């Protein structure tokens, strides 16, 4: 899908202010409401905008720890990757998971109530027969920057 300057402007505003009203969005991107709404609908239908979400500070609700885990699988067949990804989708402790190219196969963000819960979670993965060869643990000590989509500069042409 080819995005122009207006599309990128709409996405930039929405990435930071997902609850902005459509009329305020139109004003912020210097476009009348109807064309803004049409562009917004087109971006949603094309799957560029996957959804609108609240950024919830879970530490305000329940104490817990976040752990980044790099994972390497024993085997590198399509079925092994598919099995791991299915498992990751089904585990609520895995807040996010990315497939990687390079030294590790996956990077997981695991959110649990404490380190003991994390170790029980990892022990369960190791015993599951999913084929973990090795994993490395990185405990999050503080969040420095929250995720905001990085959008490309619009093509001036």
GIRADA-V794042 format. One record per backbone hydrogen bond with DSSP energy under -1.0 kcal/mol. CO is the residue of the C=O (numbers start at 1). NH is the residue of the N-H. Records with the same first field share a line. If there is no record, write none. Layout:
BEGIN
CO=NH + NH
END
This chain:
BEGIN
4=8
5=9
6=10
7=11
8=12
9=13
10=14
11=15
13=17
17=20
21=25
22=26
23=27
24=28
25=29
26=31
27=30
32=36
33=37
34=38
35=39
36=40
37=41
38=42
39=43
40=44
41=45
42=46
43=48 + 49
44=47
54=56
56=58
57=60
58=61 + 62
65=112
66=140
67=110
68=138
69=108
70=136
71=105 + 106
72=133 + 134
77=81
78=82
79=83
80=84
81=85
82=86
83=87
84=88
85=89
86=90
91=94
93=95 + 111
96=109
98=107
105=100
106=71
107=98
108=69
109=95 + 96
110=67
112=65
114=118
115=119
116=120
117=121
118=122
119=123
120=124
121=125
122=126
123=127
131=74
134=72
136=70
138=68
END
